[in-house]
Amino acid sequence: MGGLEKKKIRTGAFIVPPLILLILWGPPFTLPVMVLAATFLGLREFYDLALPFSQRIERVVGMGLGLLLAALLAWGDSGMISLFLVLILLVLSVLSMGTSQNLASAITSIGVSLFGILYIGFLLSHVSLIRNLPNGKAWAFFLILTVWAGDIFAFLGGSL
């Protein structure tokens, strides 16, 4: 086993047990906070990969709007989500008009930024909503265990 495999195993051994304990027996606010942290890391990586040559303000605004959307879904009023989605489009449009040189790059920037906000900020925030369902702790644990197992088997399959 190489150094990378050992590092991944050690990291998983130290991170996964506290994560499981927090989900199963922690206070209700811990899972949404962990989801917000994962959303931040995911949005940062997404914008670094998808918009590498964009201005810093575009990435910061995209990450901020994605985090606000995730927080609104976790703790806010569900009736405000459609209004916030319109606000996201308005902010991204105004930002792109101010930072882009031509229409094609503005439309591309809006599309990529909106995709990141919806794909990461909107979808990942549903993990914290699962816990509010009947037997939500068990469902959240099952979801994380399934994703973790899929990641392990993909890693093992890729290393063959």
N, C-alpha and C positions, 0 to 999 in steps of 0.2 A: 504494500500500500504506500502510495507516494505522500509527500508532504501536504499536498492540497487536500487529499482525502482525509488525512488525520486532522487537519485544521477544521474541516467541515464537520467531522464527527464530534470533535471537542466543542465546537461552537454550538452544535445542536444539543449536546448533552447539558450544556450550561444554560442555554436560553429556553429550551422547550419546557422543562419541568416548572420553572417559575411562571411561565406563560400559562400553562395549564392550571396551575394553582390559582392564579389571579382570575382566570375565566370562571372556574368552578366555584371558588369560595371567596373571591374578592368582592368589594363593594360594587354596586351596579355602574358607577361612573368609570371604572377602570377600563372596561372593554372599549367604550367610545374614545377614551383618551389614547389607548393603544392604536385604535384604528386611525385616529387623527395623525399620530406619529408615523404610521405606515403610509398614510396618504401623502404626507409631506415628503417622505423619502421617495415614494413612487413618482410623485409629480416632478420632483427635482431631477430624478434620473430620466424621466420621459422627456422633459424639456431640454436637458443636456444632449439627449440623443436626437430628438426630432427637430429642434430649433437651435443647432449649434452656433450659427452665425447671426442669430437675432440679437437685438439689444437686450441688455440685462432687465430693463423695465418690463419687457414683454413676458419674460419668464417669471419675474417676481409677481406681476399681476395675475398671470395664469395660476401660479401656485397659491396665491392668496384667495382667488375666487374659488378654486377647488377646495381649499380648506374651509372656507366659509360655507360652501354648499354641503360639505360633509358634516360640519357642525350644525347646520340648519336641519339636516335630516336626522341627526342624532338627538338634538335637544329642542328644536324649534317647532313651529306650527306647520303642519303639512299643507295648509292652505297657502302658505307663503312661498312654496317651492316654485310654482309656475311664475309668480311675479319675479322671483330671484333669477330664474332662467332668462327672462326677458332682460333683466338688468345685466346679466352676464353678456348677452349679445350686444347690448348697447355699449357697455364698457369696452369690450373687445373691438367693436367697430370704431369707436372714437380713438382708441389707442392705436389701432392699425392705420387709421387715416393720418395720425400725427407722426408715426414712425416709419412708414413705408414710402418708397420712392415712386412706385407705380401701382396700378390697380391689381395686377396679377399677383404681386408679392403680398399685397394687403389681404386679398381673398385667401391665399394660401396660409398666411399667418393666422387669420381668424379661424379657418377650418382646423388647423393643427392645434391651436390653443383650445378651441371648443372641444375637440375630440379628447384631449388630455383631461380637461375638467370633467367631462361626462364619463369617460372610460375609467378613470381612476377615482376622482372625487365622488362621483355619483354611485358607481357600482360598489366600490370598496366600502362605502359607508353603510351599505346594507348588512354587513357583518354585524354591526352594532345593533341593528334593528332586529336581527334574528333572536338576540337574547331576550327581547321583550315578548316573544311568542310563548304560548304554553310549552313547557319543557324546553325553553329557549337555551338554557345552559347546556343541555345535552346536544341540542342541534348545533350550537356554536362549537362545542367540543368536537362533534362529528365532522363538521365542515373543516376545521383546522387540521384534524387528524387525517382526513381524506386528502387535503392539499399537500400536507407534509409527506404522506406515503407516496403520492404521485410524484413529488419532487425527488424523493429518495430513489424510486424505481427508474425515473428518467435519468438521474445521475448515474445509477448503476448500469443502465442500458447503454448510455452514451460512453461509458468508460470501457466497454467490452472491445 
